[in-house]
Amino acid sequence: MKNKRKIFEAPIDEPTGFRINPDLKGAIERGETPLSNSPFIPKKGEDDRQSFEEIAASKRFRDVVTKLERYLEIEIPKDMGGVQTAMMKVWGDISRFENSKRQELEQLAKDLVSKELVDPKYAEFIKFDAKLVGMGEAGNENFQSEPEEFSSEDIELAFEDSGEDLEEFVDAFENFDYMVAKRRFMNAIIQGAAKKGHFMFELIRDTLEEMEPGITTKYGTMMALNDYLYWLLPPEMVEQMAAAGQNMGGSEEVEMEQDEEGEYTGNFVVRAKAVMFPILVHELIKGYYDILGATSLPTDPIQAQMVKQTADTLVNEIFDIISGVYLWEKLLESYPAKVLEDNMKIVQSLIFREFSKLPKNKFTSLAQRVNKGDATAYTEMERIADQIINELNKQDLEEILGNLNYEDDDDDDMGYPSSDDDDDIDLSFLSDLGIDTPPNK
């Protein structure tokens, strides 16, 4: 037999001249991040050079460097101090511009997100409220610095005999751990989807340049440097910043719209605030996907609250910025090409919602195959898309949001049960977002 010689390479690829903080890089390579033990991420095989997280980090870091080279050209700082100095220089110009055009920019942010995400036919169903605020005024009260610790008795009481299929949910602690892991995974995907919004200002470049020549380059510079900074920070500094609530650039919350008489209209409102236009767009997108992804939480309000208090921490959110974009890209790759057209926005949204609400075994299997790039994931997503398209041809949005549940044409183990809901919109999942559900009429 011929001797096999292994070539030892750095598991995370770094573009020439750019380096990730060694502590952060080591944590990713050792599998010590908040997503490292996720049951929805493929495990590294014996013959694999890189783990899933290392592939994600390599891809994401290359994209970050590409943005730096695009907006800063050759004057790119390579250390944390240089990055912070460069950000402060451009921040002054951005702040002066936005203070003079605040209302116009807030409206632009709402219009941009609505146009890119929401089908015009359903624009009234999800509305956006956007506010540009000063530094230190954008804190996120919905996230905590540390996860809540629950006693064994609390977990057993809340999670025993729960779930869609009792045979799938045998152990209360297993239920709890799974739900927390799913929440963590969905948070990362949503963060990844929203992160794309940091550069959506390019879609309205001409409008922004008419308001202030050169502003789009400054936005690009600021956001590219901001992304780069996350890769230069050691994990312990990230944790300290999160615990102190420092450098919060934006936040969002979702609520039900009320009319002048205080009656619920059945519409959602995403309320976002941020210190800068690109971050405001990011928060609006995040709120939109929070609505769609709320069905990933347990329907029991006590369970949902316990899961959120464990999973929704600022430390986790900051790490989601590093890995979330790649997870979102993998999910989009599994969508059928026919639904990625502009006139299929509502189908894209409902695919995401149906994916997030799948029961335990179905969700775990599909998520794993999506992240592996398995062809069967594409086939399954196409079935989901076709079911949604068929329902859209028969019902209006409110009926779909209340009743749609993916049904597999085959009668095998991969099928999904049909919904037993009635014809009214199911608003029970709103409580999972911390939203008061309106009374049934």
C-alpha positions as CSV (number, residue, x, y, z in Angstrom):
1,M,0.0,0.0,0.0
2,K,1.1,3.5,-0.7
3,N,1.7,5.7,2.2
4,K,-0.8,8.5,2.4
5,R,0.5,11.9,3.2
6,K,-1.8,14.4,4.9
7,I,-1.3,18.1,4.0
8,F,-2.0,20.2,7.1
9,E,-3.6,23.5,6.1
10,A,-5.2,26.2,8.1
11,P,-8.9,25.1,8.3
12,I,-10.2,28.7,7.9
13,D,-9.1,30.3,4.7
14,E,-7.9,33.9,5.1
15,P,-7.3,36.2,2.1
16,T,-3.7,37.4,1.8
17,G,-2.9,40.2,4.2
18,F,-6.0,39.8,6.4
19,R,-6.2,37.9,9.6
20,I,-9.0,36.8,11.9
21,N,-8.5,37.3,15.6
22,P,-6.6,34.2,16.7
23,D,-8.9,33.6,19.7
24,L,-12.0,33.8,17.5
25,K,-10.4,31.7,14.8
26,G,-9.5,29.1,17.4
27,A,-13.0,29.0,18.9
28,I,-14.5,28.3,15.5
29,E,-11.9,25.7,14.6
30,R,-12.4,23.9,18.0
31,G,-16.1,24.1,17.7
32,E,-16.7,26.4,20.7
33,T,-19.2,28.9,19.3
34,P,-22.9,29.1,20.3
35,L,-23.8,27.2,17.1
36,S,-21.1,24.5,17.2
37,N,-23.3,21.8,18.7
38,S,-26.4,22.6,16.7
39,P,-28.2,19.5,15.6
40,F,-29.1,21.3,12.3
41,I,-25.5,21.7,11.1
42,P,-23.6,18.8,9.4
43,K,-20.8,17.2,11.4
44,K,-17.3,17.2,10.1
45,G,-16.3,13.9,8.5
46,E,-12.9,12.1,8.8
47,D,-11.9,13.1,5.3
48,D,-13.3,16.7,5.4
49,R,-10.7,19.4,5.5
50,Q,-13.1,21.9,7.0
51,S,-16.0,21.7,9.3
52,F,-19.3,23.4,8.4
53,E,-18.5,26.3,10.6
54,E,-15.0,26.7,9.1
55,I,-16.5,26.7,5.6
56,A,-19.0,29.3,6.7
57,A,-16.3,31.4,8.3
58,S,-14.0,31.2,5.3
59,K,-16.8,32.2,2.9
60,R,-18.1,35.0,5.1
61,F,-14.6,36.4,5.8
62,R,-13.8,36.5,2.1
63,D,-17.0,38.4,1.5
64,V,-16.2,40.9,4.2
65,V,-12.7,41.5,2.7
66,T,-14.3,41.9,-0.8
67,K,-16.5,44.6,0.6
68,L,-13.5,46.3,2.2
69,E,-11.6,46.3,-1.1
70,R,-14.6,47.6,-2.9
71,Y,-15.3,50.6,-0.7
72,L,-11.9,51.4,0.8
73,E,-9.7,50.3,-2.1
74,I,-6.1,50.3,-0.9
75,E,-6.5,52.2,2.4
76,I,-7.7,49.3,4.5
77,P,-6.7,49.3,8.2
78,K,-5.5,45.9,9.4
79,D,-5.9,46.2,13.1
80,M,-8.7,46.9,15.5
81,G,-7.5,50.4,16.4
82,G,-7.1,51.4,12.8
83,V,-10.6,50.1,12.0
84,Q,-12.2,52.1,14.8
85,T,-10.4,55.2,13.8
86,A,-11.5,54.9,10.2
87,M,-15.1,54.3,11.3
88,M,-15.1,57.5,13.5
89,K,-13.8,59.6,10.6
90,V,-16.6,58.6,8.3
91,W,-19.2,58.6,11.0
92,G,-19.1,62.4,11.4
93,D,-20.1,62.9,7.7
94,I,-22.9,60.3,7.9
95,S,-24.3,61.7,11.1
96,R,-24.4,65.3,9.8
97,F,-26.2,64.1,6.6
98,E,-28.7,62.0,8.4
99,N,-29.6,64.6,11.0
100,S,-30.6,66.9,8.1
101,K,-32.6,64.2,6.2
102,R,-34.0,62.1,9.0
103,Q,-37.6,61.9,7.9
104,E,-36.8,61.3,4.2
105,L,-34.4,58.5,5.1
106,E,-36.9,56.9,7.5
107,Q,-39.4,56.8,4.7
108,L,-36.8,55.5,2.2
109,A,-36.0,52.6,4.6
110,K,-39.7,51.6,4.9
111,D,-40.2,51.9,1.2
112,L,-37.1,49.9,0.3
113,V,-37.8,47.0,2.6
114,S,-41.5,46.9,1.7
115,K,-40.6,46.9,-2.0
116,E,-37.9,44.2,-1.7
117,L,-39.7,41.8,0.7
118,V,-43.5,42.3,0.6
119,D,-45.7,41.5,-2.4
120,P,-47.6,44.7,-3.2
121,K,-50.9,42.8,-3.0
122,Y,-50.3,42.1,0.7
123,A,-48.5,45.4,1.6
124,E,-51.2,46.4,4.1
125,F,-50.8,43.2,6.1
126,I,-47.2,43.9,7.3
127,K,-46.4,47.6,7.9
128,F,-43.1,49.2,8.9
129,D,-42.3,52.0,11.3
130,A,-38.7,53.3,11.2
131,K,-36.8,55.8,13.4
132,L,-33.3,57.1,13.2
133,V,-32.0,57.7,16.7
134,G,-28.9,59.0,18.4
135,M,-26.0,56.8,19.6
136,G,-27.0,55.0,22.8
137,E,-30.7,55.2,22.0
138,A,-31.1,52.0,20.0
139,G,-30.7,49.4,22.8
140,N,-32.4,46.1,22.4
141,E,-34.6,45.4,25.4
142,N,-35.7,42.0,23.9
143,F,-32.3,40.5,24.4
144,Q,-30.5,39.8,27.6
145,S,-26.8,39.6,28.3
146,E,-26.9,36.1,29.8
147,P,-29.2,33.1,29.3
148,E,-31.8,32.4,32.0
149,E,-31.1,29.4,34.1
150,F,-34.2,27.2,34.8
151,S,-34.4,24.5,37.5
152,S,-35.0,20.9,36.6
153,E,-38.4,21.1,38.1
154,D,-39.4,24.1,35.9
155,I,-38.2,22.3,32.8
156,E,-40.0,19.1,33.6
157,L,-43.2,20.9,34.5
158,A,-43.3,22.9,31.3
159,F,-42.0,20.5,28.7
160,E,-43.2,17.0,29.6
161,D,-45.7,15.4,27.2
162,S,-45.4,18.3,24.7
163,G,-45.1,18.6,21.0
164,E,-47.0,17.7,17.9
165,D,-46.2,14.0,18.1
166,L,-45.8,12.5,21.6
167,E,-43.7,9.7,20.3
168,E,-41.2,12.3,19.1
169,F,-41.2,14.1,22.5
170,V,-40.2,11.5,25.2
171,D,-38.1,13.5,27.5
172,A,-38.8,17.0,28.9
173,F,-35.1,18.0,28.9
174,E,-34.7,16.7,25.4
175,N,-37.7,18.8,24.4
176,F,-36.3,21.9,26.0
177,D,-32.8,21.5,24.5
178,Y,-34.2,20.9,21.1
179,M,-36.5,24.0,21.2
180,V,-33.6,26.1,22.4
181,A,-31.3,24.8,19.6
182,K,-34.0,25.4,17.0
183,R,-34.5,29.0,18.3
184,R,-30.8,29.6,18.2
185,F,-30.6,28.2,14.6
186,M,-33.6,30.3,13.4
187,N,-32.2,33.4,15.1
188,A,-28.9,32.9,13.1
189,I,-30.7,32.5,9.8
190,I,-32.9,35.6,10.4
191,Q,-29.8,37.6,11.4
192,G,-28.2,36.4,8.2
193,A,-31.2,37.5,6.1
194,A,-31.2,40.9,7.8
195,K,-27.4,41.3,7.4
196,K,-27.9,41.5,3.7
197,G,-29.8,44.7,4.3
198,H,-26.6,46.5,5.4
199,F,-25.8,47.0,1.7
200,M,-29.3,47.4,0.2
201,F,-28.7,51.1,0.0
202,E,-27.0,50.2,-3.3
203,L,-30.5,49.6,-4.7
204,I,-31.4,53.2,-4.3
205,R,-27.9,54.6,-4.9
206,D,-29.1,57.3,-7.4
207,T,-31.7,58.6,-4.9
208,L,-29.2,58.8,-2.1
209,E,-26.5,60.4,-4.2
210,E,-29.0,63.1,-5.3
211,M,-29.5,63.9,-1.6
212,E,-25.8,63.8,-0.7
213,P,-23.1,63.1,-3.3
214,G,-20.7,60.4,-2.0
215,I,-23.0,59.2,0.8
216,T,-23.3,55.7,-0.6
217,T,-19.5,55.2,-0.6
218,K,-19.5,56.4,3.1
219,Y,-22.3,54.0,3.9
220,G,-20.4,51.2,2.2
221,T,-17.2,52.1,4.0
222,M,-18.9,52.2,7.4
223,M,-20.7,48.9,7.0
224,A,-17.6,47.1,5.5
225,L,-15.5,48.3,8.5
226,N,-18.2,47.3,10.9
227,D,-18.4,43.8,9.5
228,Y,-14.6,43.5,9.6
229,L,-14.4,44.7,13.2
230,Y,-16.4,41.6,14.4
231,W,-13.6,39.4,13.0
232,L,-10.9,41.3,14.8
233,L,-12.5,41.1,18.3
234,P,-11.6,38.3,20.7
235,P,-14.6,36.3,21.9
236,E,-14.2,37.5,25.5
237,M,-14.4,41.2,24.4
238,V,-17.5,40.4,22.4
239,E,-19.0,38.9,25.5
240,Q,-18.1,41.9,27.7
241,M,-19.5,44.3,25.1
242,A,-22.8,42.3,25.0
243,A,-23.0,42.1,28.7
244,A,-22.6,45.9,29.0
245,G,-25.0,46.5,26.1
246,Q,-22.4,48.5,24.3
247,N,-22.4,49.5,20.6
248,M,-26.0,48.6,20.0
249,G,-26.7,50.0,16.6
250,G,-30.3,49.1,16.3
251,S,-33.3,47.1,17.6
252,E,-36.8,46.0,16.5
253,E,-40.0,44.7,17.9
254,V,-43.2,43.5,16.3
255,E,-46.7,44.3,17.5
256,M,-50.3,44.1,16.2
257,E,-51.8,47.2,14.7
258,Q,-54.7,48.9,16.4
259,D,-57.2,51.3,14.9
260,E,-58.3,54.6,16.5
261,E,-60.8,52.8,18.7
262,G,-58.0,50.5,20.0
263,E,-59.4,47.4,18.1
264,Y,-56.9,45.1,16.5
265,T,-56.9,45.3,12.7
266,G,-55.2,41.9,12.1
267,N,-52.1,43.6,10.6
268,F,-48.6,43.5,11.9
269,V,-46.3,46.5,12.5
270,V,-42.5,46.2,12.6
271,R,-41.1,49.0,14.7
272,A,-37.4,49.5,14.2
273,K,-34.9,52.1,15.4
274,A,-31.2,52.5,14.5
275,V,-28.4,55.0,14.6
276,M,-27.8,54.8,10.8
277,F,-29.8,54.2,7.6
278,P,-28.2,50.8,6.6
279,I,-28.7,49.5,10.1
280,L,-32.3,50.7,10.1
281,V,-33.0,48.7,6.9
282,H,-31.3,45.7,8.6
283,E,-33.7,45.9,11.7
284,L,-36.8,46.2,9.5
285,I,-35.8,43.1,7.6
286,K,-35.1,41.3,10.9
287,G,-38.6,42.2,12.2
288,Y,-40.2,40.9,9.0
289,Y,-38.5,37.5,9.3
290,D,-39.2,37.5,13.0
291,I,-42.9,37.5,12.1
292,L,-42.5,34.6,9.7
293,G,-40.2,32.6,11.9
294,A,-42.3,32.9,15.1
295,T,-43.9,29.6,14.3
296,S,-40.6,27.9,15.1
297,L,-41.3,28.5,18.8
298,P,-43.5,26.2,20.9
299,T,-47.1,27.2,20.8
300,D,-47.4,27.0,24.6
301,P,-46.6,30.5,25.9
302,I,-44.7,29.3,29.0
303,Q,-42.5,27.1,26.9
304,A,-42.0,29.8,24.3
305,Q,-40.9,32.3,27.0
306,M,-38.5,29.9,28.6
307,V,-36.9,29.1,25.2
308,K,-36.5,32.8,24.4
309,Q,-35.0,33.6,27.8
310,T,-32.4,30.9,27.2
311,A,-31.6,31.4,23.5
312,D,-32.1,35.2,22.9
313,T,-28.9,36.7,24.3
314,L,-26.8,39.5,23.0
315,V,-23.7,37.3,22.9
316,N,-25.5,34.8,20.7
317,E,-26.8,37.5,18.4
318,I,-23.3,38.9,17.9
319,F,-22.0,35.4,17.0
320,D,-25.0,35.0,14.6
321,I,-23.6,38.0,12.6
322,I,-20.5,35.8,11.8
323,S,-22.3,32.6,10.7
324,G,-25.9,33.7,9.9
325,V,-25.3,35.0,6.4
326,Y,-23.9,31.6,5.3
327,L,-26.9,29.8,6.8
328,W,-29.3,32.2,5.0
329,E,-27.4,31.6,1.7
330,K,-27.6,27.9,2.1
331,L,-31.4,28.1,2.7
332,L,-31.9,30.3,-0.4
333,E,-29.9,27.8,-2.5
334,S,-32.5,25.2,-1.7
335,Y,-35.4,27.3,-3.0
336,P,-36.6,26.5,-6.5
337,A,-35.4,29.0,-9.1
338,K,-39.0,29.8,-10.1
339,V,-39.8,31.4,-6.7
340,L,-36.8,33.8,-6.7
341,E,-38.5,36.1,-9.2
342,D,-39.8,39.5,-8.0
343,N,-43.4,38.5,-8.5
344,M,-42.9,35.5,-6.2
345,K,-42.0,37.4,-3.0
346,I,-44.9,36.1,-1.0
347,V,-44.1,32.5,-2.0
348,Q,-40.5,33.1,-0.7
349,S,-41.8,34.4,2.6
350,L,-44.3,31.5,3.0
351,I,-41.6,28.9,2.2
352,F,-39.6,30.4,5.1
353,R,-42.6,30.2,7.4
354,E,-43.4,26.6,6.5
355,F,-39.8,25.6,6.9
356,S,-39.7,27.2,10.4
357,K,-42.8,25.5,11.6
358,L,-41.9,21.9,10.6
359,P,-42.1,19.4,13.5
360,K,-38.9,18.1,15.2
361,N,-37.8,15.2,13.0
362,K,-38.9,16.8,9.7
363,F,-37.2,20.1,10.6
364,T,-33.9,18.4,11.7
365,S,-33.8,16.3,8.6
366,L,-34.5,19.1,6.1
367,A,-32.2,21.6,7.9
368,Q,-29.3,19.1,7.8
369,R,-29.9,18.4,4.1
370,V,-30.2,22.1,3.2
371,N,-26.9,22.8,4.9
372,K,-25.2,19.8,3.2
373,G,-26.5,21.0,-0.2
374,D,-28.3,17.7,-0.6
375,A,-30.5,17.5,-3.8
376,T,-33.4,16.0,-1.8
377,A,-33.7,19.3,0.1
378,Y,-34.3,21.1,-3.2
379,T,-36.9,18.6,-4.2
380,E,-38.6,19.0,-0.9
381,M,-38.6,22.8,-1.0
382,E,-40.0,22.6,-4.5
383,R,-42.9,20.5,-3.2
384,I,-43.5,23.1,-0.4
385,A,-43.4,25.9,-3.0
386,D,-45.9,24.1,-5.3
387,Q,-48.3,23.6,-2.4
388,I,-48.0,27.3,-1.5
389,I,-48.6,28.4,-5.0
390,N,-51.7,26.2,-5.3
391,E,-53.0,27.6,-2.0
392,L,-52.3,31.2,-3.2
393,N,-54.5,30.6,-6.2
394,K,-57.4,29.6,-4.0
395,Q,-57.2,31.7,-0.8
396,D,-56.2,35.2,0.4
397,L,-53.2,35.8,2.6
398,E,-55.0,35.7,5.9
399,E,-56.4,32.3,5.2
400,I,-53.0,31.0,4.1
401,L,-51.2,32.3,7.2
402,G,-53.8,30.6,9.3
403,N,-54.2,27.3,7.5
404,L,-51.3,26.6,5.2
405,N,-49.3,23.5,6.1
406,Y,-47.1,21.6,3.7
407,E,-48.6,18.3,2.5
408,D,-46.3,15.7,0.9
409,D,-47.9,14.0,-2.1
410,D,-46.3,10.7,-1.1
411,D,-47.5,8.7,1.8
412,D,-44.1,8.0,3.3
413,D,-42.3,9.1,6.4
414,M,-41.3,12.4,4.9
415,G,-44.9,13.6,4.6
416,Y,-46.2,16.5,6.7
417,P,-49.6,16.4,8.3
418,S,-52.3,18.8,7.0
419,S,-53.5,21.6,9.3
420,D,-56.7,21.2,11.4
421,D,-57.1,24.9,11.8
422,D,-60.4,26.6,10.9
423,D,-60.8,29.3,8.3
424,D,-59.8,32.2,10.6
425,I,-56.3,33.4,10.7
426,D,-54.3,31.7,13.5
427,L,-52.8,34.3,15.7
428,S,-51.7,32.1,18.5
429,F,-48.1,32.4,17.5
430,L,-48.1,36.1,18.2
431,S,-47.8,35.5,21.9
432,D,-44.4,33.8,21.1
433,L,-43.2,37.2,19.9
434,G,-44.3,38.9,23.1
435,I,-47.4,40.3,21.3
436,D,-50.7,40.4,23.0
437,T,-53.1,38.3,20.9
438,P,-56.4,40.1,20.2
439,P,-59.5,38.4,21.5
440,N,-61.4,36.1,19.1
441,K,-64.4,37.6,17.6
